Amino acid sequence: MFTATLLTSPEARNLEPALVENLRGAWGGGKAVWLSPMEAVEFDIVDQPDNQWDVWQDLQGMGIDLIVQRSEGRKKAILLADMDSTMIQQECIDELADEAGVGTYVAEITARAMNGELDFDAALIERVGLMKGLDVAVIKKVLAQRITLMPGAKPLLGTMKAAGGYCALVSGGFTAFTAQVARQLGFDENRANELVIDNQKLSGDVIRPILGREAKVDALNEITKRRGLTANDVLAVGDGANDLGMLGIAGTGVALHAKPSVAAQCDVRINHGDLTALLFLQGYKRDQFISAPNEAA
């Protein structure tokens, strides 16, 4: 048995019942269950439709995401989340680089690296090197003035934690940022790269080994083993090429507003919804959402 989920952005709420009924009828689906009026709906189907991706393409033009997944085991016990452009709306390294006066150049490298066009480790080393001499106090400034949570982050964490889930923030970014984001949202642990600091200034280097694609896979394997679970119990979410390893192994791997090369390799793609889409995918209704605590930054 499979479950088809249709959802849109919370702002648009343009999911028309007639469209849902037409698709449900065409696919021989069961009763439509509305998870949020005009925003998210699901219905069961016996088989995965042959024309799923043709329908997906048509719905994308309407601002609607479509996901078809196996019904059994949809609710996950572990959340493994990327940070930059996933749990927060920015790329931290780009924000730091902007403070250092090299923002445009670094942002171009970041975009290429996240799209899989550049080696992740080499690209990170180059970008960090450009910020040599930047006062460490700038990190606190960036956190306070430039970093904002991705819409839906708090209910995603709050609801999964309330259901007994374990949540880990795994980033190719920096611990100076993941520590605060993890604390603010209630993650159980966070992993990232550590900037080398010398006399209260960035040295232009990062502690080895660099946490990239394989580190996220290692985190998935270590956490599931520690908790006596399997990869099928994991909901992973990310947007960059360095997330593909964990997205491919996880029971549900979600490409969230992902780079083109990443989305092309994932069956679960959220292009219009926010992070609450990850709750709808598990069958939660909006009135079941629980927001994470709003701690001070």
VOBA-682937 format. One record per residue (C-alpha): residue number from 1; residue in one letter; chain; x, y, z. Coordinates in Angstrom, 3 decimals, padded with zeros to 6 digits, m for minus. Example, Ala and Ser with C-alpha at 12.3 -4.5 7.8 and 13.67 -1.06 7.14 Angstrom:
2
<atom 1,'A','A',<012.300,m004.500,007.800>>
<atom 2,'S','A',<013.670,m001.060,007.140>>
REM end
This chain:
297
<atom 1,'M','A',<000.000,000.000,000.000>>
<atom 2,'F','A',<001.155,003.503,m000.843>>
<atom 3,'T','A',<000.102,006.952,000.340>>
<atom 4,'A','A',<m000.123,009.932,m001.983>>
<atom 5,'T','A',<000.309,013.318,m000.291>>
<atom 6,'L','A',<m000.414,016.644,m001.952>>
<atom 7,'L','A',<000.600,019.866,m000.256>>
<atom 8,'T','A',<001.232,023.506,m000.935>>
<atom 9,'S','A',<002.734,026.420,000.954>>
<atom 10,'P','A',<000.886,027.566,004.098>>
<atom 11,'E','A',<000.557,031.019,002.528>>
<atom 12,'A','A',<m000.912,029.850,m000.785>>
<atom 13,'R','A',<m003.401,027.230,000.451>>
<atom 14,'N','A',<m004.475,026.670,m003.146>>
<atom 15,'L','A',<m005.162,022.937,m003.002>>
<atom 16,'E','A',<m008.620,022.634,m004.538>>
<atom 17,'P','A',<m010.823,019.679,m003.449>>
<atom 18,'A','A',<m011.930,019.125,m007.070>>
<atom 19,'L','A',<m008.319,018.590,m008.169>>
<atom 20,'V','A',<m007.763,016.141,m005.311>>
<atom 21,'E','A',<m010.906,014.193,m006.183>>
<atom 22,'N','A',<m009.950,013.999,m009.852>>
<atom 23,'L','A',<m006.521,012.584,m009.038>>
<atom 24,'R','A',<m007.876,010.238,m006.382>>
<atom 25,'G','A',<m010.406,008.899,m008.861>>
<atom 26,'A','A',<m007.845,008.493,m011.647>>
<atom 27,'W','A',<m005.539,006.529,m009.361>>
<atom 28,'G','A',<m008.283,004.494,m007.674>>
<atom 29,'G','A',<m007.404,005.993,m004.319>>
<atom 30,'G','A',<m009.105,005.596,m000.969>>
<atom 31,'K','A',<m010.856,008.311,000.983>>
<atom 32,'A','A',<m009.140,011.701,000.951>>
<atom 33,'V','A',<m007.963,012.733,004.418>>
<atom 34,'W','A',<m007.363,016.461,004.794>>
<atom 35,'L','A',<m004.388,017.163,007.024>>
<atom 36,'S','A',<m004.892,020.921,006.714>>
<atom 37,'P','A',<m007.725,022.596,004.765>>
<atom 38,'M','A',<m006.650,023.667,001.255>>
<atom 39,'E','A',<m003.026,023.004,002.253>>
<atom 40,'A','A',<m002.357,019.275,002.640>>
<atom 41,'V','A',<m004.267,016.080,001.886>>
<atom 42,'E','A',<m003.491,012.372,001.565>>
<atom 43,'F','A',<m005.115,009.223,000.230>>
<atom 44,'D','A',<m004.048,005.605,m000.039>>
<atom 45,'I','A',<m003.442,003.784,m003.329>>
<atom 46,'V','A',<m002.641,000.140,m004.000>>
<atom 47,'D','A',<000.260,000.638,m006.404>>
<atom 48,'Q','A',<002.723,003.367,m007.283>>
<atom 49,'P','A',<001.262,005.106,m010.379>>
<atom 50,'D','A',<003.114,004.798,m013.691>>
<atom 51,'N','A',<002.413,008.439,m014.480>>
<atom 52,'Q','A',<003.451,009.791,m011.066>>
<atom 53,'W','A',<006.191,012.070,m012.386>>
<atom 54,'D','A',<004.079,013.404,m015.242>>
<atom 55,'V','A',<001.412,014.368,m012.711>>
<atom 56,'W','A',<004.112,015.746,m010.409>>
<atom 57,'Q','A',<005.358,018.013,m013.196>>
<atom 58,'D','A',<001.861,019.322,m013.918>>
<atom 59,'L','A',<001.222,020.014,m010.232>>
<atom 60,'Q','A',<004.520,021.844,m009.849>>
<atom 61,'G','A',<003.198,024.444,m012.253>>
<atom 62,'M','A',<000.273,024.953,m009.862>>
<atom 63,'G','A',<002.508,025.376,m006.820>>
<atom 64,'I','A',<001.652,021.927,m005.455>>
<atom 65,'D','A',<004.034,019.219,m004.246>>
<atom 66,'L','A',<003.178,015.537,m004.747>>
<atom 67,'I','A',<004.817,012.708,m002.835>>
<atom 68,'V','A',<004.040,009.012,m003.175>>
<atom 69,'Q','A',<005.564,006.718,m000.556>>
<atom 70,'R','A',<004.950,003.380,001.102>>
<atom 71,'S','A',<002.288,003.714,003.789>>
<atom 72,'E','A',<003.920,001.408,006.306>>
<atom 73,'G','A',<006.473,003.020,008.604>>
<atom 74,'R','A',<005.854,006.611,007.517>>
<atom 75,'K','A',<006.213,008.006,011.038>>
<atom 76,'K','A',<009.923,008.219,011.787>>
<atom 77,'A','A',<011.805,007.976,015.078>>
<atom 78,'I','A',<014.861,010.018,014.049>>
<atom 79,'L','A',<015.192,013.384,012.317>>
<atom 80,'L','A',<018.554,014.031,010.651>>
<atom 81,'A','A',<018.666,017.587,009.351>>
<atom 82,'D','A',<021.077,019.769,007.428>>
<atom 83,'M','A',<021.315,023.332,008.746>>
<atom 84,'D','A',<022.183,025.903,006.058>>
<atom 85,'S','A',<019.264,026.623,003.699>>
<atom 86,'T','A',<017.361,023.839,005.464>>
<atom 87,'M','A',<016.777,024.582,009.154>>
<atom 88,'I','A',<017.842,028.198,008.639>>
<atom 89,'Q','A',<017.223,030.391,005.604>>
<atom 90,'Q','A',<020.844,031.400,005.053>>
<atom 91,'E','A',<024.262,029.907,004.294>>
<atom 92,'C','A',<026.334,030.874,007.337>>
<atom 93,'I','A',<029.616,030.929,005.466>>
<atom 94,'D','A',<028.164,033.383,002.937>>
<atom 95,'E','A',<027.017,035.673,005.734>>
<atom 96,'L','A',<030.445,035.623,007.369>>
<atom 97,'A','A',<032.087,036.255,004.010>>
<atom 98,'D','A',<029.835,039.255,003.433>>
<atom 99,'E','A',<031.108,040.728,006.698>>
<atom 100,'A','A',<034.648,040.089,005.450>>
<atom 101,'G','A',<033.957,041.897,002.160>>
<atom 102,'V','A',<034.117,038.774,m000.037>>
<atom 103,'G','A',<030.440,037.837,000.056>>
<atom 104,'T','A',<029.681,037.735,m003.657>>
<atom 105,'Y','A',<032.694,035.603,m004.531>>
<atom 106,'V','A',<032.108,033.149,m001.671>>
<atom 107,'A','A',<028.379,032.864,m002.423>>
<atom 108,'E','A',<029.191,031.797,m005.981>>
<atom 109,'I','A',<031.503,029.065,m004.699>>
<atom 110,'T','A',<028.903,027.936,m002.179>>
<atom 111,'A','A',<026.214,027.628,m004.839>>
<atom 112,'R','A',<028.477,025.554,m007.070>>
<atom 113,'A','A',<029.605,023.307,m004.228>>
<atom 114,'M','A',<026.045,022.676,m003.067>>
<atom 115,'N','A',<025.045,021.800,m006.629>>
<atom 116,'G','A',<027.818,019.217,m006.756>>
<atom 117,'E','A',<029.991,021.109,m009.241>>
<atom 118,'L','A',<032.972,021.466,m006.874>>
<atom 119,'D','A',<034.710,019.203,m004.371>>
<atom 120,'F','A',<033.130,020.010,m001.001>>
<atom 121,'D','A',<036.307,019.864,001.095>>
<atom 122,'A','A',<038.369,021.974,m001.291>>
<atom 123,'A','A',<035.606,024.541,m001.666>>
<atom 124,'L','A',<035.224,024.843,002.107>>
<atom 125,'I','A',<038.966,025.286,002.649>>
<atom 126,'E','A',<039.123,027.998,m000.027>>
<atom 127,'R','A',<036.172,029.923,001.392>>
<atom 128,'V','A',<037.358,029.747,004.995>>
<atom 129,'G','A',<040.807,030.918,003.887>>
<atom 130,'L','A',<039.292,034.106,002.503>>
<atom 131,'M','A',<038.068,035.052,005.977>>
<atom 132,'K','A',<041.454,034.949,007.656>>
<atom 133,'G','A',<041.772,037.738,010.234>>
<atom 134,'L','A',<038.037,038.266,010.704>>
<atom 135,'D','A',<037.273,039.089,014.331>>
<atom 136,'V','A',<035.517,036.206,016.092>>
<atom 137,'A','A',<032.941,038.683,017.451>>
<atom 138,'V','A',<031.512,038.833,013.932>>
<atom 139,'I','A',<030.072,035.349,014.450>>
<atom 140,'K','A',<027.884,036.614,017.271>>
<atom 141,'K','A',<026.841,039.580,015.137>>
<atom 142,'V','A',<025.878,037.344,012.208>>
<atom 143,'L','A',<023.891,035.052,014.489>>
<atom 144,'A','A',<022.000,037.973,015.976>>
<atom 145,'Q','A',<021.379,040.014,012.836>>
<atom 146,'R','A',<021.494,037.735,009.803>>
<atom 147,'I','A',<020.328,034.227,010.730>>
<atom 148,'T','A',<016.640,033.328,010.639>>
<atom 149,'L','A',<014.945,029.978,011.121>>
<atom 150,'M','A',<013.302,028.277,008.173>>
<atom 151,'P','A',<009.492,028.470,008.335>>
<atom 152,'G','A',<008.112,025.328,009.932>>
<atom 153,'A','A',<011.306,024.530,011.862>>
<atom 154,'K','A',<009.773,024.925,015.324>>
<atom 155,'P','A',<006.673,022.775,014.762>>
<atom 156,'L','A',<008.781,020.129,013.011>>
<atom 157,'L','A',<011.115,019.792,015.996>>
<atom 158,'G','A',<008.421,020.234,018.602>>
<atom 159,'T','A',<006.107,017.635,017.122>>
<atom 160,'M','A',<008.767,014.997,016.506>>
<atom 161,'K','A',<010.244,015.488,019.975>>
<atom 162,'A','A',<006.795,015.245,021.579>>
<atom 163,'A','A',<006.311,011.941,019.769>>
<atom 164,'G','A',<009.555,010.613,021.266>>
<atom 165,'G','A',<011.751,011.267,018.251>>
<atom 166,'Y','A',<015.503,011.885,018.376>>
<atom 167,'C','A',<016.705,014.914,016.416>>
<atom 168,'A','A',<020.235,015.550,015.159>>
<atom 169,'L','A',<021.543,018.598,013.305>>
<atom 170,'V','A',<024.328,017.544,010.923>>
<atom 171,'S','A',<026.014,020.315,008.975>>
<atom 172,'G','A',<028.933,020.952,006.678>>
<atom 173,'G','A',<028.933,024.408,008.267>>
<atom 174,'F','A',<030.339,025.410,011.630>>
<atom 175,'T','A',<029.747,024.471,015.259>>
<atom 176,'A','A',<029.631,028.163,016.194>>
<atom 177,'F','A',<026.292,028.261,014.372>>
<atom 178,'T','A',<024.918,024.731,014.837>>
<atom 179,'A','A',<025.265,024.961,018.623>>
<atom 180,'Q','A',<022.900,027.926,018.804>>
<atom 181,'V','A',<020.423,026.664,016.212>>
<atom 182,'A','A',<020.329,023.264,017.919>>
<atom 183,'R','A',<019.727,024.875,021.302>>
<atom 184,'Q','A',<017.043,027.187,019.977>>
<atom 185,'L','A',<015.090,024.414,018.266>>
<atom 186,'G','A',<015.690,021.610,020.753>>
<atom 187,'F','A',<017.921,019.264,018.734>>
<atom 188,'D','A',<019.396,016.442,020.802>>
<atom 189,'E','A',<022.834,016.835,019.224>>
<atom 190,'N','A',<024.663,018.773,016.549>>
<atom 191,'R','A',<027.691,018.028,014.398>>
<atom 192,'A','A',<029.605,020.433,012.171>>
<atom 193,'N','A',<033.056,021.734,011.308>>
<atom 194,'E','A',<035.037,023.797,013.807>>
<atom 195,'L','A',<036.706,027.028,012.781>>
<atom 196,'V','A',<040.278,027.552,013.987>>
<atom 197,'I','A',<040.517,030.698,016.087>>
<atom 198,'D','A',<043.791,032.429,016.955>>
<atom 199,'N','A',<043.871,035.461,019.279>>
<atom 200,'Q','A',<040.126,036.034,018.829>>
<atom 201,'K','A',<040.418,036.084,015.044>>
<atom 202,'L','A',<039.623,033.466,012.405>>
<atom 203,'S','A',<042.883,031.823,011.329>>
<atom 204,'G','A',<041.548,031.042,007.859>>
<atom 205,'D','A',<041.456,027.301,008.523>>
<atom 206,'V','A',<039.129,024.602,009.819>>
<atom 207,'I','A',<039.898,021.632,012.063>>
<atom 208,'R','A',<040.418,018.344,010.243>>
<atom 209,'P','A',<038.857,016.021,009.322>>
<atom 210,'I','A',<036.315,018.102,007.441>>
<atom 211,'L','A',<032.725,017.050,007.968>>
<atom 212,'G','A',<031.244,016.616,004.519>>
<atom 213,'R','A',<029.018,014.093,002.769>>
<atom 214,'E','A',<030.457,010.981,004.411>>
<atom 215,'A','A',<030.252,012.520,007.883>>
<atom 216,'K','A',<026.488,012.830,007.487>>
<atom 217,'V','A',<026.251,009.180,006.460>>
<atom 218,'D','A',<028.410,008.254,009.460>>
<atom 219,'A','A',<026.101,010.250,011.731>>
<atom 220,'L','A',<023.069,008.373,010.417>>
<atom 221,'N','A',<024.739,005.007,010.947>>
<atom 222,'E','A',<026.087,005.871,014.416>>
<atom 223,'I','A',<022.834,007.330,015.725>>
<atom 224,'T','A',<020.641,004.494,014.462>>
<atom 225,'K','A',<022.997,001.876,015.905>>
<atom 226,'R','A',<023.168,003.684,019.240>>
<atom 227,'R','A',<019.383,003.832,019.483>>
<atom 228,'G','A',<018.789,000.281,018.269>>
<atom 229,'L','A',<017.060,001.444,015.097>>
<atom 230,'T','A',<017.703,001.214,011.358>>
<atom 231,'A','A',<018.060,003.666,008.490>>
<atom 232,'N','A',<014.407,003.028,007.662>>
<atom 233,'D','A',<013.494,004.783,010.925>>
<atom 234,'V','A',<015.185,007.999,009.761>>
<atom 235,'L','A',<013.671,011.105,008.202>>
<atom 236,'A','A',<016.528,013.079,006.626>>
<atom 237,'V','A',<016.264,016.519,005.058>>
<atom 238,'G','A',<018.730,018.669,003.136>>
<atom 239,'D','A',<019.263,020.750,000.027>>
<atom 240,'G','A',<022.875,020.302,m001.110>>
<atom 241,'A','A',<025.036,017.734,m002.864>>
<atom 242,'N','A',<026.749,016.878,000.425>>
<atom 243,'D','A',<023.344,015.733,001.748>>
<atom 244,'L','A',<022.775,013.119,m000.956>>
<atom 245,'G','A',<024.457,010.305,000.966>>
<atom 246,'M','A',<022.171,010.542,003.983>>
<atom 247,'L','A',<019.110,011.314,001.843>>
<atom 248,'G','A',<019.671,008.157,m000.171>>
<atom 249,'I','A',<020.080,005.902,002.870>>
<atom 250,'A','A',<017.314,007.283,005.091>>
<atom 251,'G','A',<013.907,005.669,005.110>>
<atom 252,'T','A',<012.553,009.014,003.930>>
<atom 253,'G','A',<015.058,011.404,002.358>>
<atom 254,'V','A',<013.586,014.835,001.633>>
<atom 255,'A','A',<015.110,017.303,m000.813>>
<atom 256,'L','A',<013.841,020.636,000.530>>
<atom 257,'H','A',<013.941,023.524,m001.949>>
<atom 258,'A','A',<017.006,021.677,m003.179>>
<atom 259,'K','A',<019.674,022.433,m005.731>>
<atom 260,'P','A',<018.731,020.991,m009.178>>
<atom 261,'S','A',<021.251,018.161,m009.114>>
<atom 262,'V','A',<020.079,017.131,m005.653>>
<atom 263,'A','A',<016.363,017.179,m006.401>>
<atom 264,'A','A',<016.919,015.087,m009.527>>
<atom 265,'Q','A',<018.278,012.247,m007.374>>
<atom 266,'C','A',<015.512,012.254,m004.746>>
<atom 267,'D','A',<012.004,010.817,m004.914>>
<atom 268,'V','A',<010.706,013.072,m002.137>>
<atom 269,'R','A',<010.949,016.692,m003.202>>
<atom 270,'I','A',<009.435,019.664,m001.386>>
<atom 271,'N','A',<009.594,022.757,m003.576>>
<atom 272,'H','A',<006.555,024.695,m002.364>>
<atom 273,'G','A',<005.831,023.649,001.211>>
<atom 274,'D','A',<007.936,024.582,004.224>>
<atom 275,'L','A',<009.391,022.304,006.912>>
<atom 276,'T','A',<005.907,021.383,008.152>>
<atom 277,'A','A',<005.669,019.340,004.941>>
<atom 278,'L','A',<007.853,016.781,006.734>>
<atom 279,'L','A',<005.084,016.365,009.298>>
<atom 280,'F','A',<002.363,016.044,006.670>>
<atom 281,'L','A',<004.436,013.318,004.995>>
<atom 282,'Q','A',<004.262,011.338,008.227>>
<atom 283,'G','A',<000.487,011.733,008.427>>
<atom 284,'Y','A',<000.330,014.430,011.110>>
<atom 285,'K','A',<m002.543,016.891,010.891>>
<atom 286,'R','A',<m001.859,020.583,011.426>>
<atom 287,'D','A',<m003.925,020.630,014.632>>
<atom 288,'Q','A',<m001.515,018.001,016.008>>
<atom 289,'F','A',<001.562,020.187,015.550>>
<atom 290,'I','A',<003.490,021.210,018.664>>
<atom 291,'S','A',<005.900,024.108,018.436>>
<atom 292,'A','A',<009.453,023.871,019.761>>
<atom 293,'P','A',<010.321,026.216,022.641>>
<atom 294,'N','A',<011.272,029.725,021.581>>
<atom 295,'E','A',<014.514,030.063,023.481>>
<atom 296,'A','A',<016.595,033.198,023.447>>
<atom 297,'A','A',<019.209,033.309,020.714>>
REM end
